[in-house]
Amino acid sequence: MTALQESPATTTSAPPAAPPTERRQRRRSRTYATSALKHTGLIALSIVMIYPLIWLVVSSFKPNDSIFTDLSIFTSNLTLQNYVDGWSSQGLPFGVFLANSSIIVVGAIIGNLVSCSLAAYAFARLNFRFRTLYFVIMLGTIMLPMHVVLVPQFIIFKQLGWLGTFLPLVVPKFLATDAFFVFLMVQFIRALPKELFEAARIDGAGHLRSFVQVTLPLMVPALATTAIFTFIWTWGDFFGPLIYLRTTSVFPVSVALKGFVDQQSTSDYGGMFAMSVVSLIPLFVAFLLGQRFLVKGISTTGSK
């Protein structure tokens, strides 16, 4: 009888695991590489997006004959003559157009802040018949193109004798016509604690006092967001002033810049670029000063 000899089982040994310190270093290296790749992509994308603005600023210092022949942003042929000529090339100092834009913007901001906040408080805190229906109709006006109501509005303003003045551009703002801002404030007010309004009611405060003393102080981010967006949209509005304003002396910046381009004769692109840079300065200042309120107002709207 032959004895069977069993061969010992062969065991495969696993490779030794890396020490915890080495694993952490590998993860940290991968994290740094991913972060560096993301930042590189964002920087490249930001350069592509900001290049037109850089080209505009550089071109505002170039002579007219070299603006479109030399597209480089690195040039030594720079001059301030475009700013000197562009400031008075429209027959009036460009400061007049800046003042006209400021008047329209200030009126639009005050109108939106007053009317939209009152309408938002009514939709958020008052109980009245067909409130939901009115709110839906108000939201529906956001999807309504302005060209649909352009002709009726033009006829109304013409019958009122407002053509050629700032009134068609300012008065509608006092009627809460910007539904987007009403919706923004409604969501903000609804996110406020109801206990504050109940405490104010117990103290004998009516709706007006509750609106002024309780709601408005807490709505600063939403009000700042409304003011900034109104400033940007109104300052850059071209279609409205072009329709309702007729004389050069009341033109805002957006319409005055069009006067630098003449399709029948030589266009002053250098002056147009120079005054475009001047007109962009208030927008940059407003955005930089209100950026903190803008981000806070949008991020906290609708949050409990």
Secondary structure, 3 states (H helix, E strand, C coil): CCCCCCCCCCCCCCCCCCCHHHHHHHHHHHHHHHHHHHHHHHHHHHHHHHHHHHHHHHHCCCCHHHCCCCCCCCCCCCCCHHHHHHHHCCCCCHHHHHHHHHHHHHHHHHHHHHHHHHHHHHHHHCCCCCHHHHHHHHHHHHHCCCCCCHHHHHHHHHHHCCCCCCHHHHHHHHHCCCHHHHHHHHHHHHCCCHHHHHHHHHCCCCHHHHHHHHHHHHCHHHHHHHHHHHHHHHHCCCHHHHHHCCCHHHCCHHHHHHHHCCCCCCCCHHHHHHHHHHHHHHHHHHHHHHHHHHHHHHHHCCCC
